[in-house]
Amino acid sequence: MSVSSNDTATDWVDPDDAPELTDEWFDKAALMIGDTVIRRGRPPLAQTGGTAKRLVSLRLDEAVIAAYRATGSGWQTRVNEALKKAVGL
């Protein structure tokens, strides 16, 4: 009987040796899907240099919504900019 020369054994790593996943670690972590970094939520106001925004319910014509959505991501920000311009801000 011959002995196989292929060594398939791997070094065992104890899962208890993994570092603890703290809230600080999660705050710094990047959420990724494949090679793409996914950002969630609104950035802190300090990063945007802006002021807090308020959530409101607003009825708009479907054509207006469709036109802005067709411009891609960030369409709600563009609606806000158009409204600010309309009222002279």
Summary of the structure (lengths in Angstrom):
residues: 89
radius of gyration: 25.6
end to end distance: 87.5
largest distance: 90.1
contacts: 89
relative contact order: 0.05
helix: 37%
strand: 7%
